[in-house]
Amino acid sequence: MRYDPRRTRKGAKAGGWIVLAVLLLVGCTAVTTPNWPPLPTRVATLSLGTAVPPPTFTPAPDHLVTVSPFHPITVTRPSTAPLFNLDDSSQIIGASAEGRPIVAYRFGSGPQPVIFAGGIHGGYEWNTILLAYEAIDYFTANPELIPPNVTLHIIPSANPDGQYQVTNGNGRFAATDVLTDTVPGRFNANGVDLNRNWDCDWSAVAQWRNNLVSGGERPFSEPETAALRDYFLAVRPAVVVFWHSAANGVYAAGCSETDGRSLELAQVYGMAAEYPLFARFSSYPITGDASDWLTTQGIPSFTVELKTHADTEWPQNRAGMLAILEEMR
Ligand SMILES: [Zn+2]
C-alpha cells in the first residue's frame, strides 16, 4: 500500500479520540468503584478532594481469615489499667489511648540492643502479634541463642486497642479468637493509623491503599507512638524491626532517601527468611512511618511484611531473627 499522509493524520486523529474516551472511562471507573472495604465508623472520616494524590495502588489478593462463631465486642474505657504479673524479663513501656498496657519482653543482657515489634496495625495484622509471641516462647526456651553481647527486646502488640477490637482481649490470644471483620482493628481507639503518626513526612491526612486515614493531630499525638518513641530513644537499639502483613517482602527504611545500614540489615533478614527485598515501599505514598522516622535518629530500621494475614510464617521469621542476632555478634 502506498503511503498516504492524509490517511495517517485521519487515523491518528481517530486514535486520539479513542484514547481519550478510554482514559475518561478508566478515570470514572477508578472514582466510582473503590476496591477496598469501607472504613469503620470509629475511623475519622476524611473527605476526598484533599491534597493527597489519587492512589495508584494495585490491590493484591487479600487473605483475611474467617473465624466463627461471630461474637460482637464492645470496647469500653477501663476504669483502671489492667493488672499484669510481670517479671524481670518484661515491663510495661506505655499505655494505649484506652489505657491498655504496651509490654516489652527482654532476653539476654548484652550491650547491643535489638528490637522487634509486632501489631502496630493491631488486630488487622494479628498474625504479627502471634508471631511475636511465638518468638517470645522460642527464646524463652532457647536463651543460649542470644549472643552474649546482645539484648533482644520483643514488643508483641504495639497497638493493643486495635488488637482488642478484633480479639476482645488483651495479651495473648488464639487465632480462633479473631473476629471476621479485622479492618477496624488496624487503628487505635482514637481512630488513628499508628504507622502514620511519626515525624517523617508526617501528614494529618494519610493513605492506606485506596483509603484516606488519620495520621493524628500532629506527629506523636497518640500515646502509643509517644511511648514507643521514648522507649526506642532510651534503649538506642542497633536496629528496630517491625512485623506487618501482608505485602510479602522486607522493606528498608529512610526519610526521603533509603538508609544504607537499614538496607544492609533488611537484606540479612530477607535472605535468611527468603522474603523479597525492597529498598522502599512504593505501592502508594506512606507518610509518618515509624521505621523512616527511626533513621532520622540514627537508628536503622526495616519492615517485614508477611505473605498473608493468617499465618505467622514462623520458620521463615525464626531464620530472619537468628540471622540478625548473628549479624550483631
Ligand atoms: Zn501494617
Residues whose N, C-alpha, C, O or C-beta is under 5 A from the ligand:
A	BS01	ZN	H121 H244 S245
